[in-house]
């Protein structure tokens, strides 16, 4: 569970070293998470270059990808797994896909998201990570690829690397045997990096009269967000294993392969 220094990729983390049940840990250098890769420059980023990333899974929407295309390491596969596709097709644009727009206009943000609405909205987004078909397909892709030795070192990401990416990390680490405290610690650990990445926008938002607490609700992660998704898993499936098997359609042999490959 280590923050990996990167000069060109926001919120870059290696899940290697995360403690698991029975004294085991996640193998380092195989499963990586981050924000968008539009500024990736391996010539200027030897730490990331040394990892030899072979597979990139992009959880972003079409609009996000068009605005900030990934710069993928040469020879790596890029897999598109749009978590929010179903929500977008229903005519909604979730906050996770429009953070910059929301932070540009304090009056609009307050009208639509003030008074606890932001927190309620994120809870609903997290529940959709569990129940929507596009999300299920996306996280199935993550687990299937992460279990496959041919995928090599794998990086998965969204825009800020906190919500869609945070749920993906939670699912994988839960299957590998991380306890609840470890899952929450990993989920919340991205807050400093995310707040640093969005600092200029937050400063502009508050300078224009925006509520700093609302800004933090939009760009940070909070226990209640993750708990909403975990509660949805419990209500619909009863356990993470059953969610993965029945909701994501990932067979038990893939889950076992995931454990064999990623734990030490």
HELIX and SHEET records of a PDB file:
HELIX    1   1 UNK A   21  UNK A   23  5                                   3    
HELIX    2   2 UNK A   46  UNK A   49  1                                   4    
HELIX    3   3 UNK A   62  UNK A   67  1                                   6    
HELIX    4   4 UNK A   85  UNK A   89  1                                   5    
HELIX    5   5 UNK A   95  UNK A   97  5                                   3    
HELIX    6   6 UNK A   99  UNK A  103  1                                   5    
HELIX    7   7 UNK A  106  UNK A  113  1                                   8    
HELIX    8   8 UNK A  117  UNK A  131  1                                  15    
HELIX    9   9 UNK A  133  UNK A  146  1                                  14    
HELIX   10  10 UNK A  149  UNK A  151  5                                   3    
HELIX   11  11 UNK A  164  UNK A  176  1                                  13    
HELIX   12  12 UNK A  180  UNK A  188  1                                   9    
HELIX   13  13 UNK A  191  UNK A  197  1                                   7    
HELIX   14  14 UNK A  199  UNK A  207  1                                   9    
HELIX   15  15 UNK A  212  UNK A  219  1                                   8    
HELIX   16  16 UNK A  223  UNK A  236  1                                  14    
HELIX   17  17 UNK A  240  UNK A  242  1                                   3    
HELIX   18  18 UNK A  243  UNK A  247  3                                   5    
HELIX   19  19 UNK A  252  UNK A  262  1                                  11    
SHEET    1   A 6 UNK A   2  UNK A   3  0                                        
SHEET    2   A 6 UNK A  13  UNK A  14 -1                                        
SHEET    3   A 6 UNK A  31  UNK A  34 -1                                        
SHEET    4   A 6 UNK A 154  UNK A 157  1                                        
SHEET    5   A 6 UNK A  55  UNK A  58  1                                        
SHEET    6   A 6 UNK A  77  UNK A  80  1                                        
END                                                                             
